Structure formats: structure tokens, C-alpha cells
Amino acid sequence: MSGTTRRQRVAVIGAGPAGLCCLKHLAAKPELFEPVAFERNFWPGGIWNYTDQTRKDAFGLPVHSALYNKLKINVPKELQEFPSFPYPKEWKTSYITRQQCWEYLNMFTDHFDIRKYIRFHSFVRNVKPLKEMNENGKPKWLVTFSPVTRMSEVNTEVFDAVLVSNGHDFNDYTPNIPGLELFEGRAIHSKEFRYEEHFDGLRVAILGCHYSGEDISMHVAKFAKKVYACHRRNPKEFPPSFPKEIEQRTPFVRMTRDSVVFPDGGSEKVDAVIFCTGYRFSYPFLKDDVITIKDERIEPIYKHMVHIDYNNLIFVGIPRQWSYFPHYHEMAKLAALILAGDVKLPSKENMLADSEADFQSRLKEGKPPSFAHYMGDIDRQFRYNEDLAKMGGFDPLPPVLEMMWDDVMDERYMNLPKCNTFDYEITGPQSYRCLNPEGIKTRFCKAENVKR
């Protein structure tokens, strides 16, 4: 039973996949919530709004999207699907294009009639708690924002709660490599990569080789004279199917005007460098007295979601390296239940202890502090989903997703260049099948061995 007596005004920061899920669940309870989403683009979709522009957009703001022209999603669409909202049946291919993904997000927006809650072209400048309390005894929030077309215009509105869903793949990180400023070739972050053809005939060094690094390396290799994939990944964990024509090297530690230099003193002449070195969490609208970020660990946050001091400030979409869309949906579902007063949170002390225990468990596994919010391990991401479902009193994601994730990761490891030509079909909550490019059934797996 809800603990509120009047509708709460809820600010949703961002209308990408996570923000759209927030709007769906809030709008489903119009007697409880009045949602308002702030989105800097003119369309929903967040980073899935592709643009050829890099660095600055038409309004002088940093470009938000990190997509490239020929990008396909890096897991099958069956693992990137919102529960109860399937992709169009005519979309037979599992690894859909960036354009199709954007279309899917807009279909979702219109199907649930949530576009009307989005204020497009709105740039959020600041979000801060007020001394004034709402009916639930929680602080109200002042949101300061500007239209991107008139950044000199500053507006403010007061809300009862805030859901932060601005994503985490826009604040690109480029390491401070000595000599980078001397390099006379082209040096970009993967966020600026758009067309593989732009590297025709060039010698290219790519620093970092995880999902984006692997994919960009293979795209660039179609045109480049030579590609060096420079990384520190464990050879036992690196796909043995990685193309042999792409030379693997250790990360370079220095640059000259025309070369990259490796730890052993060896060097290679290159014409271009692409930094596939990831992104850093960024919430520029939240001050340090609200959250702190140290070594990519956000505090004080419970279950990678709920602010421990301000329980009506909830983050939807912090975790990385997992099956994003279905998990976003479940996080947003829980967020709406918490704001409705239908979930009793633990004490502050217990939430802090739980957060620290989760962090320490990662360190004991040998992960660096920066992996505080990573969910790449199959067991971790689906046990996390079970935790959220238990808190909210709803069913967890179907076990077939866990089995599919495991299989897809195996295929990526063993057959990297061709894995995105495989198609999948979910045949039930505990079964699916995979087809190879020739359309022959290669496996039919039942998820009966998944621990629930």
C-alpha cells in the first residue's frame, strides 16, 4: 500500500533507455506520480541518438553520443529487450544496427505514451536537496536547467524526488600519455570514431581492447595498412579468434611525433591513434556534498541505486557491462516502488554495510576498485537482479537470459569475427536456440541448471 497521499513530482534526468524505463513505471501510476524528464537531445534514446558530429554539437555542448556509423549492438537483441515489449517480428537478425536500436527506443516511447513527459533540448545544470520536506519526510529537490538553444536562460523547478538516468558512456577518458601533445598524426578517443574508411591506408595503434576496442580494431583493419591492438588483457581471457592480421602489443607508454613507444623501448611508426580507454562516471549537476566518486566508486549508494542519505534520490543505470535494457527496466520498476512507499529500506547502517560488503567482495576477487559497479560476471548480474526482485516483491528476469548471456560470451570468445552473424530465438522462459549464419540449428539449451 502506498505511503503517499498526493502525487509526487518526480524529475527524471535523461531520456535514454534507463530514463524511458523510469517514465514507463512512473506513468503507470498516475495517481501517485507526475514525472518530468529532462533530455538534452530532441529525441528520446540518449546515446543512441547518432550524429556525425564529434566533440561539440550545434549548440556548443560536448557531443553526447559515442556511436559509430556501422555499429551493431554487441549482444543479441534478445538480451537487449525490455520485458513485455518485444522487437518487431520482422526484425529477424539478432545483432541489430544502431539505427534499429534507436527506432526500438522510440517505439517503446510511443507504445507507452511517455513522450509527453519529456522536455527535450533541456540541459540540467544543478540538482540539489532543499531544507523543505515533502509529505514523506524526505527533502524536496531544486532542479536548475536551461534550454540548449538558449543557455543564458536559467530555470528552476522543485520536485519531490529525482531519478538519475543520464548514462555513463559519454564522459570519455584519455590517459595522459607522455608525448601525446607532440604526435603529428590523428589522435582520437573512440567516442569520436565514426567511419572506418577514414583510416584507409594508415598505420593505426588502438589503445585498449575490450568490447569497443575489439570491434573498432576489426572495422579499421578492413581499410588500414596496419593495426596494432595494444592492451594488457590476460592472454587466457583474450579471444583466441581475434584476427591474426591485427598485431597484439602491450600498451604503449610514450609517444613521439610519429611513433608509439612500448615499455621495452621498442616502437612502431603510426599515422593514427584511437584511445578505446572507456568512460568515467560523471554527474556534474550533483555537488560533492551529495555524492563522491573515487576510483569510479560512487558513494553513498545502496544496491548501486539508492542514495543512502537521500532515499528519494535514486540512480537507474549505474552498473556496467551487463544486459542493459532488461536490467534497466527492473531497476526502474524498483525505483517506482520505493518512491511509492511500497518498499521498506534497511537502516542507514545496514545499507552502508551492504554497500561496503559488495565492494570488498570484488576486491577479494582480484578486481580493481574501479570495478565497484561492474556486473560482467554472469553470476553477479543475475544474482543482483534477484536481490532487486526480492526487495520489490516481483519476479526476477527469466532464467533463459542467464543461459543466453553465458552462451553469447562463449561465442564471442571462440568466434569473435563472426559472432554477430549468429541469430537467437527465445522459445520459452527456460529455453532458446541459436542459429549459425547458414540457418542451421546449432544448439537448443534448457536453463534447468540455472540456480534460482
N, C-alpha and C positions, 0 to 999 in steps of 0.2 A: 504494500500500500504506500502511496506516495506521501512524503512528508511535507509537501508544499501546498499552499492554499491559493496561490496566484501564479500566473505564467511567469517563468523566468526568461529574461532577455539573455541570450547566450551568444557571445561573439565566437565565430569560428575563423581562425587565422589561416587562410589558404583554402583554395577550392580545387586542389589536386585530388588524387584517388582517396587519400585519407580524409580530407575535408568533405568530399562528397558523401562519404560514408557517415560522417558526423551529421551532415544535413539530413540524410535519409532517416536516421534513427531519431533525431530531434523532431523533424517534421511529422513523424508517425504519431507523435503525442502532442497535438496542437493545443490540448487543454493544459499542458504543462510548460511548453517551451515556445519562445518566439526567437528563432535563430536568425542571425545575420552573419553572412560570410564575407570576408574581405579578400578579394583576389586582384592581384596586380595586372594580370592578363585580361584580354577581352573575351576569353573563352574559358570554360572550366577545363581542368586537366593538368594544371601545374606544369611540371617539367615536360609533359607530353605535348605541350604547345611548341611545335618545331618552328625554328626560324633559321634562315641562312646567316643571320647576323651573329657576330661574336663580340665579346667584350661589352659594348654599350648598345642599348636598344634605341629606338627612335626618340625616346624621352630622356636619354642621357643616363638611364639607370643600368646597372650591370645586367647583362642578359641572364635570364633565369634558366633557360633550357640547356641541357647538356647532350641533346640528341644529335646524331649524325644522319646524313641523308639515307643511307642504306641500312640503318639499324633495324634489327628484328629483336623481339623480346628474347631474353636469354634462358627462359624456361618455357615449356609449353603453355599455351593459353589456358589449358585445363587446370594449371596450377596458379594462374593469374586471373581467376574468375571470382566475382562477387557471389556469395551464396544466394541461390534462388534467382539469379539473373544471368542466364547463360549467354554466350556469344551467339550471333546469328547462325542458324543451322547450315547456311550455305558457305560459311567460312570453314572449310574442311581442314585447311592447314593449321597445324598446332603452333608453329613459330610464326606468329603474325608480324606484320610490319608496324613501325611506329605510327603510321597514319591510321591503320586499323585500330590500334590501341586507343588512339585519340578519339576515333569515331565511337568506340565502345563506351568510353567515359561520357561522351555526350549523349549516347543512347540511354545510359544509366540516369543521367541528369534529367532527361525529358520523361523517361518512364515513371520516375518517382516525383515528377513535377517540383523539382527543387531549384531550378534556375532562378525562380522569382526571389529566392532568399539571398542571391549572390550580388554583391556590389562590385562590379567589375571595374578595372582600372583604378583600384584603391590601394594605396601604399600605406601600410601600418608603420607608424613611427615609434609609438611607445604604448606599452600596456603596463599599467601599474595598479596595485591594490589601493583602495581608499579606506579611510577610517570608518566610513559609513557601512553598516551591515545590511545584508538582505534578510528576508524573513527566516532563513535557515541559520542565522547567526554567523554567516560567512561574509567576508569583506566583498563589497562591490568593486568593480574594476573600471578604470577610466582608460578608454582606447582612443589614442590620438592618431589621426590618419589624414592623408592628402590624396586628391585625385592625381594620378600620374601625369595628366595633361596640364595640371596647374599646381606644381609642387610648392609654390609660395602660399597656397591656400591651406590652412590648418584647421581641421575639425576635430571635435571631441564628442564622445558619447559614453554613457555609463551603462554597464552590463552587470548582471547578477553572477555570471560565470564566464569562463573563457576556455575554449578548446583550441589548443595549438596544433596545427597540422600543416605547417609550412614546408615540410620535407627536409631532406638532409643531403641532397646531391646538387647543390648549387654553389656552395662556398668552397671553391676549388683550392687545393693545397699544392703548392710547388715548393720543393725543398730548396734551400739556399745552397746551391752547388757553386763552389769557388770557380770563378772564371766564366760563369753564365753571362755576365754582362759583356764579356769580350767576344762571345760567339757571334760570328758574322752570318751564320745561316739562319734558318727559321726555327724558332723555339716556341712551342705552344703547349698548353695543357690540353688533355683530352676533351675538356669541356668545349674547346674551340675547334675541335676536329669536325669537319663536315663532309668533305669529299676525298675519297681515296685517290682520285685522279690527279689531285693537286700535288702528289708526290711521285709523279711519273718520272722515272729515270734517276731518282735521287737515292742517296745513301742515308738511311734513317735509323736513328737509335731511339728505342722506346724504353723508357724507364718505368718499371712496374708492370707486372704481367699477371693480374688476376682477371676477372671477367672482362672488363673493358680493355685491358692490355692485350689479352689473348685475341679478342675479336678485332681490335684495331690493327694489331700486327698482321693478322691474316688478310684483312682488307687492303692494307698498304702494300703487302707483299705482291699483290696482283699487278702492281704498277712500278714499284720501286726497284732500283738496281740492286739494292741490298738492304736487308732489315736485321737489326740486332735487337733481340729481346733481352733486356738487362733486368735481372730480378734476383731475389735472394730466397726464392721458394725452395722448400725441401725437394730434392730430386724424386723422392719416393711419392710425393704428393703431386708432382707436376705431371700433366697428361703426357704419357708416352706417345700419344698420337699427334702431338704438336708438330706441325710441318717442319721437316728437316731442313728445308731451304731457308728457314728463319734461324739465324745463328743465336744460340743462347749464350749470354755472358753475365758475369756478375755485375751488380750496379756500378756505374762509373762514379768516380768521386771528385772529378775535376774536369773542367772544360777549357779549351783554348779557342782561338778564333775559328778553327776549322776541324777540331777533333774532340773526342771524349776520351778521358784517361781513366784507366781501371786501377784497382788497388795494387796490383803487382807492377805498376809502372807502364804496362802496355797501353797502346792507344789505337784508335781507329778514326780515320777521317770520315766525317759525316756532313751532310748538307742540311739535315733537319733533325730536330729532337722533339719527341712527343712525351710529355710527362703524364703517365697514367698512374698518378700518385694519390688519387682519391680526393675526398672532400672532408671538411671539418664541420662539426655541428655549429650552427650559428642561429642565435635568437637575438638579433640586435635591438629588438623592441623590448626586451626584458633586461632590467638592470641587474647588477651583481648582487644586490640585496634580495633579489628574488630567486635567481639560480646562479650556480657557479659551474664552470666547465673546466676541468683539469684533466689533461691527458685523455680527452674525449669521454670522460665520465661526467654525466650530468647529475647534479645533486641540488636539493634533496628530493629524490624521486622514488616512489614505491611502485614496484612491478613495471618499471620502465614507463610509467603512465602518470600516476597521481602525485601532485606536489604534496609533500608530507606536511608542510606548514599551512598551505592554502589548498584545501581539498577540492575547491571549485576551480582550480587551475589544473587542467588535465591535458597531457600530451598524447596525441594519437599519431603514431608513426615514428617513434624514436628508434626501435630496433632495426638492425641492418642485416642484410644477407639472409633473406628468408623468402617465403612465398608471400609476397607483399599484399596483394589485393584481398585475399580471404582473411588474412590476419588483421589488416586494417579494419575490415568490416566488423570483426569480432571485438576489437579494441573500442571502436566507436559505439558498439552495442552496449558494452560495459560502461563506457563513459556516460551514456544517457541514463542508464540505470542508477549510477552513482549520483548524478545531479538530481534525479527524481526522488532520491531518498530511499531507494529500494535496496541498497547495498550498505551493510554496516562495515565500515572500515576498521581495521585494528587500531590500537592505540598508537600514538606517535612513536613511542619507544619500540613497539613491536615492528612498526613499519621501517624504522631506521635499522633495526637488527636484521630484518629480512633483506633489505637492500644491501647491507654490508655482507651478509652471508652469501648472497648471489655473486657479489663482486669477488669475494675471497675464493669461491669455488672455481671461478675462471682462472684466477692466478695459480691455484693449485694444479690446474690442468696444463700449466705452462703458457697460458695466453698472456700477452702484454696488457697493461692497464687500459690501453686504448681499445681493447676488445670488450669493454664493460657492457656494451649494448648489442654485441653481435649475437645472432641466432643461427649461424650457419650449420651448427651441428644438428643433425636430424632429430636426435632425442631431445635436445634443448628446446627447439622451437615448438614442437608439438606438445611437450610437457607444459611449456609456458601457456599455450592455448588452453590446455586442460585446467590450469590454475585460474585463468580468467573466466572460463566457463563455470567453474565451481563457485567462484565469487559471485557471478551474476545469476546463477541458477538456470543456465541454458545449456543446451547440448554442445559439446566441442565439435570441431570440424570433423568430417567423416574420415575414418582411418585410411581410406583409399589414397588420400592426398599424401599421407606419410610414406606409403609404399611407392607412390609415383615419384615423390621427391628423391627417394633413395635410388630408384632406378635411373632417373634422369641424370643425377650426379655421376652414377657409374658410366652412363653412356657418354657424358661429357668428358670423362677421364679417358675412356678407351677409344672414343671415336670423335674427338673434338671437331675436326673439319667438317664432318657430315652430320653431327648430332642434331643440328637444327633442320634437317630434312626428314626426320622421323615424325610421325604423327601418332597421337594418342587418342584414345576414346575411353571415357569413363562409362562402365557398363552397370555400375551399382555402387552402393556406399562402401563396399569392400572389394571391388574388382574393377579391372581396367585391362585394356590391351594396347599393345604398341605395334605399329606397322613400320616396316623399313621403307625406303624410297620406292621400291618396286611394288608396294602394296601388299606384301606377304606378311601374314601374322607371325610375329617372332616370339611373342610370349603372351600368356594370359595368366596374370598373377592375382591371387586372392590374398587379402590383407589379414588373414586369420591369425597370423603370428604377431600382429601389432599389439603391443601391450596397452591395455586400456584400464 
